[in-house]
Amino acid sequence: MKFVPTQFIDKKQRSINVREAVPGDALELVACISDYIKSSDHQVLLPHEFVPTEKEEKAWIETYCQAENSVILLAEHKGKIIGNIDLREGNKTRIRHTAFIGMGLIEPFQNSGIGTFILQELIKWAILRQELELLWLQVFSNHYIAINMYKKHGFETSGVQENFIKLSEGNYLHKVVMSRFV
């Protein structure tokens, strides 16, 4: 394992365990991601677009397990996966010093400090990776809670792609790209 499991108490006094994902988590992770995609207006994927098989999800997790500078962390409450954050190193020589972050939590666990905690743990892990220099992510321009959380952790806006997310005919949102040095 590349990440030492940890635990903390969220704002609602729930015990949250954070650990690295393993291929055996595939089905439960798919259920978790499906859940937060269904309840969020801040995900690019729509529910019908996220339908990986157990084999595909296991293979996806395995790519993170095998990569030196990539990791998937799971947040669990009472043994159930309630969220995840992943960091994926650049896969080409000229961007190998960078890593992309993605994350999500199921609705009952949002706004309780869990996202902040798992982001902090991920940043601590990334700092220990000598090769990583730059972390980056993408966020919807109207996701103010997430943008503020990222800013508090040293991320700055590095670009905006206007009208990148099409909600409906004539209704668009910008995509904000944020980054920070490790």
C-alpha positions, 0 to 999 in steps of 0.5 A: 500500500502506498497510503497509510489508512487514517481516521477522523470525526466529521462535523456531524460526529461521524467516524470516517475512515480513509484508505487506499482503494483495492480492486476488490472495492470495484462494485461498492465504488461503482455504487458510490459514484453512481449515487453521487452522480445522480444527486449532483448538478456538478458532475460532467457525467450523467447517470446513464453515462456511468455504467462500468462493469465490475471487471472494468472498474477493477481494471481502473482501480488496478491502474492506480495501484500499479502507478507510482504517483497515482492513488484512489482514496476511499472515505468510509463510514461504518464500512460503507464507501461514502466518497472518493478522491483520486490523483492521476499522474500525467501519462506522458513524459512532458507532463509526468510531473503533474497530477489530475484530481477528481473527487465526490461524496454521496449527498448525506456526507457533503458539507461535513468536512470530509471533502476537506479532510480527504483533499488534505490527505491527498495533498500530504501524500502528493508532497511525499512524491518527489516527481510530482510538482503540480496538482490540477483539477476541473470544477463547474463555475457555479460550484462555489463551495468546492471552489472555495475549498480548493482555494483554501488549500492553495489552488488558484484558477489557472484557466476558464473554458467558457460555455464548456458545460452544456446544461440545456439548449442555450444554457451553459456553465464555464469550466474552471481549471485550478492548480497548485504547486506541490 
